Amino acid sequence: NDVSVGEHHRGERKVRAVFGLSAVGSLDKSIPLADQGAFVVPDQYLRGFAASQHSFGRDAKNAHTNMSVPFDGMLRARARRAIELEGFQALDGGLYIYNGGDTFETPIEIQCLDKLTKAYTRRMVGMTTVPEAILCGQMKIPYAAICSTVNYAEGLSKATPVSHEQTMKVMDVAASNLVKVARRIIECYTTEIL
């Protein structure tokens, strides 16, 4: 689910940047679903319920990473530009709330997160992205995320049920659009036009 951009040095690969692609639920019904051609490029995150620890430990280049800017500004700009060049809507900024994985949130969790984060715009819940941002930060690799909203979080909408089937339904349409965006990002690295 990630796009890594790298280069080769004396037979070893060096990663220059990572773009994470993530399916998310939204706490804001104003965010269009990804099958409508809209993608969110978040600028902040929050570790929510069931968040787990991720670390390279002693192998980290930066053990206690400052995460005041968790998503790289230049990569975020490249992501937005690639989305727009492909004719899709890039929603700039948002709060990614990481809640661990393999289960969707309960209605009570969503209600609590909604109250806790009301001051922020474009609030999303998901099971990935934040560990990736932390691990990339530990290795001093710039990271940005492109989020595809696949539902409105549990308890917010009867029209878009929170289920794996709903996720797949939206991503069946959005996936080909994300492939175009990923190709544009890679092409722009080779030509440096972004």
Backbone bond lengths (Angstrom), bond angles and torsions (degrees), N, CA, C in turn:
res aa  C-N    CA-C-N  psi(-1)  N-CA   C-N-CA  omega(-1)  CA-C   N-CA-C  phi
1 N - - - 1.443 - - 1.516 113.19 -
2 D 1.319 117.22 7.38 1.456 119.54 -178.88 1.516 110.90 -118.36
3 V 1.305 115.55 154.04 1.449 123.15 172.96 1.519 106.19 -112.06
4 S 1.322 117.17 114.46 1.465 121.12 177.88 1.512 108.70 -105.44
5 V 1.300 115.41 135.69 1.457 121.09 177.76 1.511 106.77 -113.43
6 G 1.333 117.39 125.01 1.460 119.31 -175.19 1.500 112.89 -143.15
7 E 1.304 114.68 -176.00 1.459 122.29 177.52 1.516 108.01 -146.05
8 H 1.315 116.55 161.11 1.464 121.68 -179.51 1.526 110.26 -102.86
9 H 1.314 116.35 137.18 1.468 123.41 175.20 1.517 107.96 -132.76
10 R 1.334 116.03 113.42 1.466 121.36 176.42 1.526 113.00 47.24
11 G 1.324 115.88 47.47 1.457 119.73 175.75 1.514 115.39 84.31
12 E 1.323 118.98 -9.65 1.461 118.76 177.51 1.520 109.64 -111.45
13 R 1.293 115.38 149.57 1.455 121.11 -176.10 1.523 109.80 -93.41
14 K 1.315 114.90 132.84 1.458 120.97 175.97 1.525 108.16 -115.05
15 V 1.308 116.64 124.02 1.459 121.04 179.36 1.515 108.21 -84.47
16 R 1.333 115.82 124.00 1.467 121.71 179.55 1.516 112.58 -90.88
17 A 1.348 117.09 -27.99 1.462 120.74 -176.24 1.523 109.72 -165.01
18 V 1.334 115.45 154.37 1.460 121.26 175.12 1.526 108.23 -131.91
19 F 1.329 115.07 131.06 1.458 122.55 173.15 1.520 106.60 -111.97
20 G 1.326 117.90 116.99 1.451 121.96 178.54 1.523 110.73 -89.87
21 L 1.324 116.19 139.88 1.461 122.17 176.51 1.518 107.68 -113.30
22 S 1.327 117.12 126.13 1.452 120.43 -170.26 1.526 111.69 -138.36
23 A 1.326 116.26 135.33 1.463 121.90 170.69 1.526 107.18 -89.54
24 V 1.333 116.14 132.91 1.468 120.32 -174.37 1.523 111.40 -135.72
25 G 1.322 114.17 160.82 1.457 121.07 167.41 1.517 107.31 -99.09
26 S 1.305 117.56 152.78 1.462 120.62 -177.97 1.518 111.68 -113.92
27 L 1.325 115.72 140.06 1.459 121.41 171.95 1.521 110.60 -88.13
28 D 1.327 117.05 -7.28 1.462 122.63 -178.50 1.524 109.32 -115.94
29 K 1.321 116.11 114.74 1.463 120.02 -177.76 1.528 112.24 -72.70
30 S 1.324 117.34 -4.52 1.469 120.43 177.36 1.535 111.60 -79.84
31 I 1.315 117.82 -12.93 1.465 120.80 179.32 1.530 108.20 -82.02
32 P 1.339 118.11 122.15 1.468 119.06 177.61 1.527 111.24 -66.57
33 L 1.321 116.17 151.01 1.458 119.91 174.63 1.526 109.16 -69.40
34 A 1.314 115.83 155.08 1.464 121.66 -174.72 1.524 112.88 -63.78
35 D 1.325 118.06 -26.20 1.466 118.83 178.87 1.529 111.94 -71.49
36 Q 1.337 116.81 -4.85 1.461 122.16 174.04 1.529 111.40 -96.83
37 G 1.347 116.05 7.18 1.461 119.99 175.52 1.516 115.15 83.04
38 A 1.319 117.88 27.14 1.463 121.89 178.82 1.531 109.50 -119.59
39 F 1.335 115.92 137.47 1.459 122.30 180.00 1.524 109.07 -134.28
40 V 1.325 116.67 140.96 1.460 122.24 179.84 1.529 108.96 -100.09
41 V 1.338 115.73 135.72 1.463 122.06 175.71 1.535 105.88 -113.29
42 P 1.358 117.21 93.49 1.470 120.22 -173.04 1.525 112.90 -68.01
43 D 1.344 114.05 156.78 1.466 119.49 177.09 1.528 112.75 -119.51
44 Q 1.330 117.93 -9.89 1.467 121.37 179.05 1.523 110.22 -142.47
45 Y 1.322 115.17 162.65 1.465 119.36 174.41 1.515 110.55 -139.56
46 L 1.327 113.43 163.73 1.461 122.64 176.10 1.521 106.71 -138.06
47 R 1.319 116.70 132.57 1.461 119.86 173.39 1.521 107.46 -84.05
48 G 1.311 115.93 113.31 1.459 121.60 -175.21 1.506 112.41 -94.99
49 F 1.318 116.20 -138.10 1.454 122.92 -177.42 1.524 110.62 -75.19
50 A 1.319 116.75 142.46 1.470 123.71 176.15 1.522 112.76 61.15
51 A 1.319 117.40 24.56 1.465 120.10 176.64 1.521 108.58 -69.43
52 S 1.305 116.45 138.02 1.459 121.38 -178.02 1.527 110.91 -110.05
53 Q 1.316 115.67 161.64 1.461 122.10 179.62 1.524 110.68 -81.63
54 H 1.298 116.96 139.34 1.456 122.72 175.41 1.519 107.78 -137.30
55 S 1.338 116.41 129.55 1.454 119.43 -178.04 1.524 110.24 -160.03
56 F 1.326 115.20 147.33 1.459 120.62 170.71 1.525 110.48 -86.36
57 G 1.344 116.94 -1.92 1.457 121.07 178.17 1.518 112.00 59.24
58 R 1.320 116.44 -130.65 1.468 121.39 -177.46 1.521 113.44 -66.62
59 D 1.326 117.06 -18.78 1.459 120.28 179.43 1.528 113.13 -82.06
60 A 1.316 117.64 -8.64 1.463 121.26 -179.57 1.520 110.53 -67.16
61 K 1.318 116.10 140.16 1.466 121.06 175.33 1.519 110.16 -77.43
62 N 1.316 116.74 -20.96 1.453 123.04 -179.06 1.530 106.85 -143.69
63 A 1.325 117.76 93.74 1.463 122.32 -171.42 1.525 113.51 -66.27
64 H 1.311 117.64 -38.09 1.463 121.65 -178.64 1.520 108.26 -117.98
65 T 1.319 114.25 79.64 1.463 121.87 -172.67 1.515 111.40 -72.79
66 N 1.322 116.10 133.10 1.458 121.63 172.85 1.524 107.38 -75.53
67 M 1.321 117.42 118.27 1.458 121.88 -176.35 1.530 111.85 -107.40
68 S 1.333 117.66 27.04 1.466 119.64 179.01 1.529 111.49 -63.69
69 V 1.324 116.77 -26.59 1.464 122.56 173.34 1.534 106.11 -126.72
70 P 1.342 117.25 82.81 1.462 119.89 -171.92 1.524 114.92 -70.67
71 F 1.334 116.33 -24.35 1.461 120.45 -179.14 1.527 107.99 -116.77
72 D 1.323 116.43 125.51 1.459 122.65 -174.77 1.535 111.87 -61.15
73 G 1.331 116.14 128.16 1.467 121.49 -177.18 1.522 113.79 -61.80
74 M 1.327 117.66 -42.23 1.455 120.33 -179.76 1.536 111.02 -66.75
75 L 1.329 116.63 -41.14 1.462 119.73 178.46 1.524 111.22 -67.66
76 R 1.318 116.46 -37.15 1.467 119.78 176.83 1.523 110.01 -61.76
77 A 1.330 116.84 -41.82 1.470 120.62 178.25 1.529 110.23 -64.04
78 R 1.324 117.67 -41.33 1.465 121.36 177.96 1.532 110.50 -62.85
79 A 1.321 116.53 -41.81 1.465 120.49 179.54 1.530 110.48 -63.42
80 R 1.328 116.53 -47.08 1.471 120.17 179.56 1.524 110.68 -60.33
81 R 1.316 115.74 -44.12 1.476 120.48 -178.71 1.534 110.52 -63.78
82 A 1.313 117.95 -43.46 1.464 121.25 178.94 1.523 111.14 -62.95
83 I 1.329 117.32 -41.75 1.462 121.88 177.97 1.529 109.45 -59.99
84 E 1.329 116.18 -47.36 1.466 120.87 -178.31 1.532 111.76 -67.95
85 L 1.331 118.06 -39.95 1.464 120.88 179.12 1.522 111.59 -62.38
86 E 1.327 116.79 -27.11 1.466 120.39 177.79 1.531 111.79 -87.38
87 G 1.337 116.66 2.44 1.463 120.78 175.45 1.514 115.01 86.80
88 F 1.324 117.60 16.70 1.459 121.41 179.84 1.522 110.07 -105.81
89 Q 1.320 116.23 169.90 1.462 122.56 -179.41 1.524 109.93 -92.05
90 A 1.336 116.42 121.95 1.466 122.37 175.96 1.524 108.49 -100.19
91 L 1.316 116.49 115.76 1.461 121.11 177.50 1.525 107.85 -93.25
92 D 1.315 115.66 112.60 1.459 122.40 -171.80 1.522 111.69 -84.26
93 G 1.326 115.70 118.08 1.455 121.49 176.60 1.515 111.98 89.37
94 G 1.309 113.77 152.88 1.449 120.59 179.02 1.508 109.64 165.70
95 L 1.313 115.24 165.16 1.458 122.68 -179.52 1.521 109.10 -108.90
96 Y 1.325 116.56 113.51 1.458 122.35 176.98 1.526 107.61 -90.55
97 I 1.328 117.23 120.14 1.459 122.28 179.85 1.526 107.91 -104.47
98 Y 1.319 115.33 114.19 1.464 122.05 -177.22 1.526 109.86 -89.55
99 N 1.329 116.26 124.56 1.464 121.05 -177.43 1.519 113.88 -123.67
100 G 1.301 118.29 29.98 1.451 118.04 -179.19 1.513 109.80 71.59
101 G 1.295 116.54 -160.88 1.445 114.46 -173.31 1.499 118.02 -150.74
102 D 1.289 110.37 177.63 1.452 128.54 178.79 1.516 113.72 71.87
103 T 1.323 117.18 6.24 1.468 120.83 168.36 1.518 108.08 -144.23
104 F 1.322 115.96 149.56 1.455 120.26 172.47 1.526 108.47 -80.43
105 E 1.312 116.54 164.72 1.464 121.39 -179.17 1.526 110.65 -73.02
106 T 1.323 115.08 158.26 1.465 120.51 174.03 1.533 108.47 -84.67
107 P 1.335 117.42 162.03 1.465 119.12 176.39 1.536 112.13 -58.49
108 I 1.326 117.63 -36.60 1.473 120.80 179.86 1.535 110.32 -66.57
109 E 1.326 117.36 -41.65 1.469 119.91 177.17 1.522 110.52 -60.42
110 I 1.316 116.56 -43.45 1.471 119.90 179.73 1.522 110.29 -64.88
111 Q 1.322 118.07 -41.66 1.467 120.57 178.03 1.528 110.82 -59.92
112 C 1.342 116.58 -43.67 1.469 120.50 179.90 1.530 110.65 -65.87
113 L 1.333 117.00 -45.05 1.461 120.35 179.09 1.527 111.19 -64.30
114 D 1.320 116.73 -36.90 1.467 121.35 178.34 1.526 109.79 -61.24
115 K 1.331 116.88 -47.17 1.469 120.55 179.79 1.533 111.16 -66.11
116 L 1.320 116.60 -40.47 1.460 121.85 -177.09 1.525 112.45 -66.82
117 T 1.322 117.16 -32.95 1.469 120.64 -170.80 1.525 113.61 -114.48
118 K 1.321 118.40 16.92 1.473 122.64 -177.18 1.526 113.39 -52.12
119 A 1.318 118.34 -31.23 1.471 121.71 -176.06 1.523 113.28 -72.86
120 Y 1.324 117.70 -9.79 1.466 121.59 -175.68 1.525 110.63 -103.42
121 T 1.324 115.60 155.33 1.463 120.57 177.73 1.524 109.79 -104.01
122 R 1.306 115.08 158.24 1.467 122.78 177.30 1.533 111.47 50.86
123 R 1.311 115.52 61.56 1.465 121.49 -178.35 1.525 109.54 -88.07
124 M 1.327 115.55 129.13 1.461 121.80 -176.82 1.516 109.44 -129.43
125 V 1.328 115.97 150.48 1.460 121.48 173.20 1.520 108.64 -117.89
126 G 1.332 114.83 141.79 1.454 118.80 -179.26 1.511 112.30 -160.65
127 M 1.334 114.47 174.38 1.463 122.34 -174.58 1.517 113.48 -108.17
128 T 1.322 117.71 0.86 1.476 120.67 -176.68 1.521 109.06 -133.87
129 T 1.275 118.63 -149.76 1.465 128.38 172.37 1.531 114.25 68.25
130 V 1.311 119.30 -56.82 1.464 120.03 -175.81 1.532 112.09 -65.97
131 P 1.337 119.99 -45.95 1.469 117.47 175.41 1.531 111.82 -58.59
132 E 1.334 116.63 -37.06 1.465 120.29 177.92 1.520 110.78 -63.05
133 A 1.338 116.29 -44.57 1.467 120.38 179.25 1.529 110.79 -61.42
134 I 1.323 116.73 -42.35 1.467 120.99 179.99 1.524 110.68 -65.16
135 L 1.327 117.10 -47.51 1.465 120.30 -178.58 1.528 111.35 -65.57
136 C 1.321 117.75 -40.28 1.470 119.81 176.29 1.524 109.98 -63.61
137 G 1.331 116.74 -40.66 1.472 120.23 177.34 1.518 111.53 -60.41
138 Q 1.329 117.37 -40.50 1.469 120.61 178.54 1.528 112.05 -63.73
139 M 1.325 116.56 -30.26 1.460 120.60 -178.34 1.528 111.83 -98.73
140 K 1.341 117.00 7.51 1.469 123.65 179.15 1.528 111.90 58.37
141 I 1.329 115.26 40.32 1.459 122.15 176.98 1.532 107.65 -108.33
142 P 1.321 118.66 121.76 1.464 120.70 178.06 1.531 110.89 -58.95
143 Y 1.327 115.88 141.80 1.467 121.47 -175.14 1.529 110.33 -139.82
144 A 1.320 115.70 140.35 1.468 122.03 171.77 1.520 107.62 -142.80
145 A 1.322 115.98 158.40 1.464 120.95 -178.78 1.524 110.67 -123.93
146 I 1.314 114.70 147.51 1.460 122.95 171.71 1.524 105.83 -120.11
147 C 1.325 116.19 118.69 1.463 120.74 -174.02 1.523 111.60 -107.73
148 S 1.318 114.12 135.77 1.463 122.75 177.59 1.524 108.35 -108.37
149 T 1.319 116.73 112.02 1.463 120.16 178.93 1.524 109.00 -74.38
150 V 1.329 116.19 121.99 1.471 120.86 -177.15 1.529 113.34 -110.20
151 N 1.339 116.25 -13.91 1.466 120.13 177.96 1.522 108.56 -162.97
152 Y 1.329 114.56 170.19 1.458 120.39 170.66 1.519 104.94 -99.69
153 A 1.316 116.54 130.44 1.461 123.06 -168.29 1.524 112.82 -48.90
154 E 1.317 114.13 157.44 1.471 123.31 -173.09 1.529 112.04 -47.27
155 G 1.329 114.83 125.76 1.454 121.09 176.86 1.515 114.23 91.81
156 L 1.348 118.65 -4.38 1.464 120.69 -176.50 1.526 113.83 -95.85
157 S 1.327 118.33 -24.93 1.460 120.35 -176.25 1.521 111.25 -152.17
158 K 1.329 115.60 129.05 1.467 119.54 174.46 1.523 110.37 -80.89
159 A 1.334 117.02 -21.21 1.468 121.32 -177.37 1.531 112.31 -72.30
160 T 1.324 117.40 -29.84 1.471 120.86 178.33 1.521 108.68 -122.07
161 P 1.326 116.86 87.22 1.465 119.87 -178.56 1.527 111.36 -62.20
162 V 1.308 115.63 147.98 1.458 120.67 177.80 1.525 107.11 -87.11
163 S 1.336 114.98 106.01 1.457 120.10 -179.04 1.523 109.06 -160.56
164 H 1.308 115.28 162.87 1.462 119.73 176.32 1.533 109.62 -64.09
165 E 1.323 116.89 -35.57 1.466 121.00 179.02 1.528 110.78 -62.59
166 Q 1.336 117.54 -41.66 1.468 121.45 177.67 1.528 109.84 -64.00
167 T 1.317 116.29 -42.89 1.468 120.09 177.86 1.527 109.95 -57.77
168 M 1.314 117.03 -48.74 1.467 121.11 -178.06 1.535 111.26 -65.94
169 K 1.324 117.49 -37.34 1.468 121.39 179.21 1.531 110.56 -59.65
170 V 1.321 116.69 -47.62 1.465 120.55 -179.74 1.530 110.41 -70.13
171 M 1.325 116.48 -43.69 1.468 119.45 -177.36 1.522 112.91 -70.27
172 D 1.332 118.36 -23.62 1.468 119.89 174.39 1.527 110.39 -58.54
173 V 1.321 117.32 -34.98 1.466 122.20 177.48 1.531 110.61 -85.25
174 A 1.332 116.82 -45.65 1.473 121.29 -173.22 1.527 113.51 -72.79
175 A 1.319 117.91 -25.94 1.470 120.84 -174.96 1.524 112.27 -58.09
176 S 1.318 117.75 -44.38 1.470 119.15 -179.59 1.528 110.90 -65.94
177 N 1.320 117.35 -32.12 1.464 120.48 176.06 1.529 110.88 -68.21
178 L 1.333 116.22 -40.02 1.463 119.95 177.98 1.525 111.65 -65.84
179 V 1.320 116.97 -35.78 1.471 120.29 176.59 1.529 109.24 -61.10
180 K 1.338 117.17 -43.09 1.470 120.77 177.84 1.526 110.91 -61.31
181 V 1.330 116.55 -42.97 1.473 120.88 179.44 1.524 110.06 -64.38
182 A 1.338 117.23 -44.92 1.467 120.86 179.63 1.523 110.93 -61.55
183 R 1.331 116.83 -43.34 1.478 119.43 177.80 1.519 111.07 -61.50
184 R 1.324 116.31 -40.85 1.474 120.52 179.61 1.526 110.11 -62.69
185 I 1.327 116.94 -41.99 1.468 119.98 178.24 1.519 110.22 -60.85
186 I 1.317 116.49 -47.97 1.476 120.42 -179.35 1.512 110.68 -63.28
187 E 1.345 118.02 -45.56 1.471 121.09 178.89 1.525 110.99 -59.20
188 C 1.321 115.71 -39.62 1.466 118.73 -178.70 1.522 112.45 -68.73
189 Y 1.329 116.70 -28.15 1.465 118.75 174.35 1.521 110.44 -69.48
190 T 1.316 116.83 -35.29 1.464 118.59 -178.36 1.518 111.11 -76.15
191 T 1.332 116.78 -28.27 1.468 119.24 179.79 1.525 112.93 -107.71
192 E 1.341 116.23 -10.33 1.474 123.11 -179.62 1.521 112.52 52.26
193 I 1.372 115.78 44.90 1.460 118.32 178.17 1.521 112.86 -93.40
194 L 1.323 118.01 -11.52 1.475 118.27 178.63 1.501 110.84 -83.33
